[in-house]
Amino acid sequence: MESNRRDFYKNITPLGSAHGGKRIYAPVSYAAVRELQLVPIVHIEALALAAWFPICWQSSATRPELVVLRSLREDGSCQPAGSPENVGSLPLVLRAFPFAVASPEPNADPNECHFDDTVADRPTDIGAPILLPDGRPGRGAQMRLRAVQAYVEARDLTDEMTDALATNDLFEPWPLDFKVADEQLRIDGMLIVRQTAFGQPPIQQFLVQFGAAGALFLGAHRISLFRAGNLVQAAHQRSSSRTGTAS
């Protein structure tokens, strides 16, 4: 679902010499990195992110999109302790920010780099120039561009895995509806692999098709679902904190 992969970017432009004087800051300096509730990911990062968040799919009219759910709240607040400040909690899309993993144009040159020309609203440092005087990317830019490359290189196989699961009717809705204090938190449109399917022939066929990469991915997805409890706990903690402050 290409539109979801870029709908949080505000002002994407091709990276060029005009950006040479611009500075980039630590990822957490940007609102999108702190506040995105659902972030698209690729299979190669699933195992690491399973320690932080539930890994699921967001339904769409085309193919479901693999995402991490970072919060039960739309504003992205109440993430697990340590996120988003800990870089280890950041998906590749956010590690790359403000570089974009998707072009705004469907027929754009896949080798062209794109940059979200947005403001770091909470800079934590003085930043660094995107380009050095000799025209080479600075160290910070290189790190982000490596994240872009890793995401792009893994995206096709991730989509193939998603298509294989969908073709074999292995998805089921994942209802997320929680009462936190006097507030109802609900997220619609989430999908997971049918829990009753594990050990059945369609899953075995998936593992034959995708080998070790597929096995690691499905394992990460399955264990990650327990992280939903962390999100509920984080939401309850904020409600309790507010109640204590009010009293």
Secondary structure as GFF3:
##gff-version 3
##sequence-region A 1 247
A	DSSP	three_ten_helix	2	5	.	.	.	ID=ss1
A	DSSP	beta_strand	12	14	.	.	.	ID=ss2
A	DSSP	three_ten_helix	17	19	.	.	.	ID=ss3
A	DSSP	beta_strand	23	24	.	.	.	ID=ss4
A	DSSP	three_ten_helix	27	29	.	.	.	ID=ss5
A	DSSP	alpha_helix	31	35	.	.	.	ID=ss6
A	DSSP	beta_strand	38	40	.	.	.	ID=ss7
A	DSSP	three_ten_helix	43	45	.	.	.	ID=ss8
A	DSSP	alpha_helix	46	49	.	.	.	ID=ss9
A	DSSP	beta_strand	55	58	.	.	.	ID=ss10
A	DSSP	beta_strand	65	69	.	.	.	ID=ss11
A	DSSP	three_ten_helix	87	89	.	.	.	ID=ss12
A	DSSP	alpha_helix	92	96	.	.	.	ID=ss13
A	DSSP	beta_strand	99	100	.	.	.	ID=ss14
A	DSSP	beta_strand	114	116	.	.	.	ID=ss15
A	DSSP	beta_strand	128	129	.	.	.	ID=ss16
A	DSSP	alpha_helix	139	167	.	.	.	ID=ss17
A	DSSP	beta_strand	171	173	.	.	.	ID=ss18
A	DSSP	beta_strand	176	180	.	.	.	ID=ss19
A	DSSP	beta_strand	183	187	.	.	.	ID=ss20
A	DSSP	beta_strand	190	193	.	.	.	ID=ss21
A	DSSP	three_ten_helix	195	197	.	.	.	ID=ss22
A	DSSP	alpha_helix	201	224	.	.	.	ID=ss23
A	DSSP	three_ten_helix	225	227	.	.	.	ID=ss24
A	DSSP	alpha_helix	228	246	.	.	.	ID=ss25
###
